[in-house]
Amino acid sequence: MKLLVDMGNTRVKWQLRDAGGESLSAGSGGIDEAGLFSTLVSGASEISAVAVSTVASESRRDRLCERLAAITNAPVRFYWTESRRGELSCAYPDPGTMGVDRWHALYGAWLRCRSALAVVDAGSAITVDFVNHHGQHQGGYIFSGKQMMLRSLRQDAARIGYGEAVTRDASPGTTTTECVHHGLRWLWQAIVRQLNAEVAGRGLASMLVTGGDAPDLLDAGLAAEWVPDLVLDGLAAIDEESTTA
């Protein structure tokens, strides 16, 4: 069995898959949360290898290795962005400067569709990437995710205090809390309209969305297929290709 790990800036997501690629168990949490791998312990002795996709700092990568070493002796393999993988090529002149989660999501999407596509990853930051029908990455965009936007208002703007709210309303607010959350919804809708228009204007066959805030984008009207494990799918494929070549 293989343990796949996607370690982002704030959370760790993992999945244990069997030799056929079926998910046996999964979990997520902060790197220092005691229960991060708690549901994995019963199957830890069967792990033959660990594959990791991460944009985290070196110190947090070291911490991940410590956590993994506590549950398995299996080798840990880290994978990074490449200039090319099969038919898929990276647009970055220096591929190493592109977040590997984007690359793994792109590769998972390419294997799934093999057509012109867009990938939206709605995590701490929202990333958007485009690929043409030849598998050539056309570049993309990066902007703040929902929680990052909310934190910036709380931390960086004087006298903007607000409470929690769950809303689908984008009308003008009459309290600070409404103004913040309705404003975020309003911005979300504008982002979705631009993404939908961009995909249509480029004549792309597919748009795939992943990441923790993907449901919010879909709820705002994003015309995309939700693939929650897209990064792990790409990582699993690359690890399989790299170890059987």
Disulfide bonds with the S-S distance in Angstrom:
none
